[in-house]
Each structure stands twice: as C-alpha cells, then as structure tokens.
Amino acid sequence: MKIMKTVTTNINRVGKWVAILSFIIGTIFLRMSFILKVEDIVMPAFFYVVMAAAVNIIIVIILIVDAFKDKENRQKYLETVVIMLLNIPIVALYLFVVFNF
C-alpha cells in the first residue's frame, strides 16, 4: 500500500507542476507576442501549445484512470485534473488576445 501512496503523490505532484509550468510558459509566450512581432513568435508558440496539450492530455487521462482504480485517493486525483483543466480557458483567452490585439 505504501507504493500506491507514493505513486498517487507523484502523479498528483507531476500533474500540478505540469499545469503550473504550462501556465507560466504560455504567459511568457503571450508577453513575448507583445514585445516581438506576432509573426516571429507564432510558430514557436503554436509548437508549444501542441506539445503542452499533448502532455497535459496524457497526464489527465492517467489521473482519471487512476481515480477510477483508487477510490481512496479519488478526490486527490480529481482535484489535480481540475487544476490542469483550468488552463484550457486561459489558453483560449490568450489566443483571443494574440489574434485580436
């Protein structure tokens, strides 16, 4: 049971850190789009968004699967999923800002 608790803690920690880093790096790209010409930052930012989305989706799927398997820690898994999903409206807002201003 100790191993399961460690795995739960690790995947939750990874999920939270990925969410935080995704937000920070996305914010850096947004700020760079105001400093540089948008054309100069579009390709690296697009590549980042695609890669971040892929990593985030994989981690969210793992968390959801683990939440169904481990009823004892389900709440912790789902809290991490919510934290990760909060980046979706932020990405939408950032894209709106970049393409409209």
Stockholm file with secondary structure:
# STOCKHOLM 1.0

chainA/1-101         MKIMKTVTTNINRVGKWVAILSFIIGTIFLRMSFILKVEDIVMPAFFYVVMAAAVNIIIVIILIVDAFKDKENRQKYLETVVIMLLNIPIVALYLFVVFNF
#=GR chainA/1-101 SS CHHHHHHHHHHHHHHHHHHHHHHHHHHHHHHHHHHSCHHHHHHHHHHHHHHHHHHHHHHHHHHHHHHHHCGGGHHHHHHHHHHHHTHHHHHHHHHHHHHHC
#=GC SS_cons         CHHHHHHHHHHHHHHHHHHHHHHHHHHHHHHHHHHSCHHHHHHHHHHHHHHHHHHHHHHHHHHHHHHHHCGGGHHHHHHHHHHHHTHHHHHHHHHHHHHHC
//
